[in-house]
Amino acid sequence: MRRFISAIAIAGLCSLGSAAFAQDTGAKTEAKKAGQATKEAGKDTADAAKHAGKATAKGTKKAARATKNAVQRTWNCVDGTTDQATLKANACKDHGGVKAEPKAKT
């Protein structure tokens, strides 16, 4: 009878041990899955940032082309030279400014 009770006690302890092991394995598996999901989320964030950067670069290039293709006008400078610029404020900066145009008589 003693052997039988001892065998049952040992079997009970072994079954508790395997259940604890099973829980530990499940926790490790879930932790591993969480780590992988975090890694994938990091990659997705990096991809999104890369695409956003490309879009910004393309927009900047497009704006630069539009500025380059803007219509320039020839301005008469105070010192008698001429300068080409899109805006009056940018014309004749190194020549003393834009010469005042005579007002038309009405």
C-alpha positions in Angstrom: 0.0 0.0 0.0 2.8 2.4 0.7 4.3 1.8 -2.7 1.0 2.4 -4.3 0.5 5.8 -2.5 4.1 6.7 -3.2 3.6 5.9 -6.9 0.4 8.1 -7.0 2.2 10.9 -5.2 5.1 10.8 -7.7 2.7 10.6 -10.6 0.8 13.6 -9.3 4.0 15.6 -8.9 5.2 14.7 -12.4 1.8 15.7 -13.9 2.0 19.1 -12.2 5.6 19.5 -13.4 4.6 18.8 -17.0 1.6 21.2 -16.7 4.0 23.9 -15.4 6.3 23.1 -18.3 3.5 23.3 -20.8 2.5 26.8 -19.4 6.1 27.9 -19.6 6.4 26.8 -23.2 3.2 28.5 -24.1 4.4 31.7 -22.5 7.7 31.5 -24.4 5.9 30.9 -27.6 3.6 33.9 -27.1 6.6 36.1 -26.1 8.3 35.0 -29.3 5.3 35.8 -31.4 5.0 39.2 -29.8 8.7 39.8 -30.6 8.2 38.9 -34.2 5.1 41.1 -34.5 7.1 44.0 -33.0 9.9 43.4 -35.5 7.4 43.4 -38.4 5.8 46.6 -37.1 9.2 48.2 -37.0 9.8 47.2 -40.6 6.4 48.5 -41.7 7.2 51.9 -40.0 10.5 52.1 -41.7 8.9 51.3 -45.1 6.3 54.0 -44.5 9.0 56.6 -43.5 11.0 55.7 -46.6 8.0 56.2 -48.9 7.1 59.4 -47.2 10.6 60.7 -47.8 10.5 59.7 -51.4 7.1 61.6 -51.8 8.6 64.7 -50.2 11.6 64.6 -52.5 9.5 64.2 -55.6 7.3 67.2 -54.4 10.4 69.3 -53.8 11.8 68.5 -57.3 8.5 69.4 -58.9 8.3 72.7 -57.1 11.9 73.5 -58.1 11.0 72.8 -61.7 8.0 75.1 -61.5 10.1 77.9 -60.0 12.8 77.4 -62.7 10.2 77.6 -65.5 8.5 80.7 -64.0 8.3 83.6 -66.4 11.1 86.1 -65.9 11.0 89.7 -66.7 13.8 92.1 -67.6 14.1 95.0 -65.1 15.9 98.3 -65.5 18.3 98.9 -62.6 19.2 102.3 -61.1 22.8 102.0 -62.3 21.7 101.6 -65.9 22.1 97.8 -66.2 19.3 95.3 -66.7 18.5 92.2 -64.7 16.2 89.3 -65.2 14.0 88.1 -62.3 10.6 86.8 -61.7 9.8 89.2 -58.9 10.6 92.9 -58.6 11.9 92.3 -55.1 14.6 90.0 -56.4 15.7 92.1 -59.3 18.7 94.5 -59.3 19.8 93.5 -55.8 23.5 94.1 -56.6 22.8 97.2 -58.8 21.1 99.6 -56.4 17.5 98.4 -56.9 15.0 98.7 -59.7 14.7 102.1 -61.5 11.3 103.8 -61.0 9.2 103.6 -64.1 7.6 106.8 -65.3 3.9 107.0 -64.7 1.7 107.0 -67.8 -0.3 110.1 -68.3 -4.0 109.6 -68.7 
